[in-house]
Amino acid sequence: MKRPAVFLDRDGTINLDAGYIDRLERLELYPFAIDAIRLFKRAGYLTVILTNQAGVAQGLYGEDFVETVAAYLAERAERGGAKVD
């Protein structure tokens, strides 16, 4: 079954683009981000957050940290009544 989807870039769309986010404390969500995800879900869209993390290739942080940030974003979305697919 085909479903519409929206693909959102993480840095600069969901959160402030603050360069290499190598600590969770540096992640600052835009105030509208969770509301936007919730609205996309209500409209029937699968909601996917993408990210290109050059910091992994440069050895600034590992893939495990990228997964930690993704889990954090999913949890924040759920607390706000939204869901990241």
C-alpha positions in Angstrom: 0.0 0.0 0.0 1.4 3.4 -1.0 1.3 6.2 1.5 2.4 9.8 1.3 5.5 10.7 3.2 7.4 13.8 4.2 11.2 13.7 4.6 12.6 16.3 6.9 16.3 17.1 7.2 17.3 17.1 10.8 19.8 19.9 11.2 18.4 23.3 10.2 14.8 21.9 9.9 14.0 20.1 13.1 16.8 21.6 15.2 19.0 24.7 15.0 22.0 24.0 12.8 24.7 24.5 15.4 27.6 22.8 13.5 28.7 19.4 14.7 26.3 18.4 17.4 28.5 16.1 19.4 26.6 16.3 22.7 22.9 16.0 23.3 23.1 19.3 25.3 23.9 21.1 22.0 20.7 19.9 20.3 18.2 22.8 20.3 14.8 21.9 18.7 13.0 24.7 16.9 9.8 25.5 18.9 7.6 24.5 16.0 9.3 21.2 15.1 7.1 18.8 17.2 3.9 20.7 16.2 4.9 20.3 12.5 5.5 16.6 12.9 2.1 16.2 14.6 0.4 18.1 11.8 2.0 15.9 9.1 0.9 12.8 11.0 -2.7 14.1 11.3 -2.7 14.8 7.6 -1.8 11.1 7.0 1.9 11.4 6.1 4.6 9.0 7.1 7.2 11.3 8.7 10.9 10.6 8.3 13.8 12.5 9.6 17.0 12.3 7.6 20.5 13.4 8.5 23.9 13.5 6.8 26.5 13.4 9.6 29.9 14.2 8.3 31.1 14.2 11.9 30.9 10.4 11.9 33.3 10.2 9.0 35.6 12.7 10.6 35.7 10.8 13.9 34.1 13.5 15.9 31.4 11.1 17.2 30.2 7.6 16.4 27.1 6.2 14.7 25.9 5.2 18.2 25.6 8.9 19.1 23.6 9.6 15.9 21.2 6.8 17.0 21.0 8.3 20.5 19.9 11.7 18.9 17.4 9.9 16.7 15.9 8.1 19.8 15.8 11.4 21.7 13.9 13.1 18.8 11.4 10.2 18.6 10.8 10.4 22.3 10.4 14.2 22.3 7.9 13.8 19.4 5.9 11.2 21.2 5.8 13.4 24.4 4.4 16.1 22.1 1.7 13.8 20.6 3.6 13.2 17.4 5.3 10.2 15.9 8.4 9.8 13.8 8.3 6.9 11.4 
